[in-house]
Amino acid sequence: MKEQKTCPFDVCIDQGSIFLRGTITSRVSPLLMDAYHQLGTGNTIVLDFSGMKHIDIPGINALIKFHLHARPHGRKIVAYGLSPYFREVFTATGIGEAIFMESSDFTQTPVETARKNSPWARPVKRLALSHVPEGAINLNIEGLRAVGPVQGFGRLWEKTYTVRLSGIETTAQEVIRTLKENFPRFQPEKNRFYPTPAGIVPGEIVVINASTPLGLICTGVWVVYADDETFTLMTPQGHPESGWVTFSAYEDQGAIVMQVQGFARASDP
């Protein structure tokens, strides 16, 4: 998702900790790396999130890259100041398995209050379909965990595809709304995508039945994040990839750009 031109966040170092404040997006990544090098060679890196107001999928991607950079050097990352709500976000995306979530002793916003109109899905231990769409084959989804880049292995792949919608009068919100409502129609002919009746909203599952030269592949994806300008589909155990794909739209120089970004590693079969 394209970020604002004005900086929505702040990253600073104080007393050996890195403080992240505001809305954390992909633009935080270079500042995090600068802070990493300024901290020296200590074994533990403390990230203080007590001033964080929001984090999106590109922001989570930046934290995963930070973790993968620190891990070969034997450095442990500790997250301090996470509210109960943001602890749920870390759990849902699986990065809580890479970044240790320290308990905090100050007053936090109640989870239910923070979750009002939240774009994040609630974390679940196992995936469960709320409804099996008509014609869909429900295999390799039910009872499995959702897994992200942290749970994968090998090289991290970040692939970005864009299409510029020149000459079309529309908005980013209209593009994403159209994509959500017609998602199965945008797929290749032999791929069948089956959203539940609830649609592409946080916490729902999209069933996938795809015909390949090796036969029929049955799987699905979990909607881990969705708002008016973006949505992200996360893979289950056993999927060829361990990660997610994010669909987004943004304005650039007077035109709307549609973007698809994969962020994944190989999955453990």
Secondary structure as UniProt FT lines:
FT   STRAND          9..14
FT   TURN            15..16
FT   STRAND          17..24
FT   HELIX           26..28
FT   HELIX           29..38
FT   STRAND          44..55
FT   HELIX           57..70
FT   HELIX           71..73
FT   STRAND          76..80
FT   HELIX           84..93
FT   HELIX           95..97
FT   STRAND          100..101
FT   HELIX           111..114
FT   TURN            115..117
FT   TURN            134..135
FT   TURN            142..143
FT   STRAND          146..147
FT   HELIX           149..151
FT   STRAND          153..165
FT   TURN            166..167
FT   HELIX           172..181
FT   HELIX           183..186
FT   TURN            189..190
FT   STRAND          191..195
FT   TURN            197..198
FT   TURN            202..203
FT   STRAND          205..212
FT   TURN            213..214
FT   STRAND          215..226
FT   STRAND          230..236
FT   TURN            237..238
FT   STRAND          241..252
FT   TURN            253..254
FT   STRAND          255..266
//
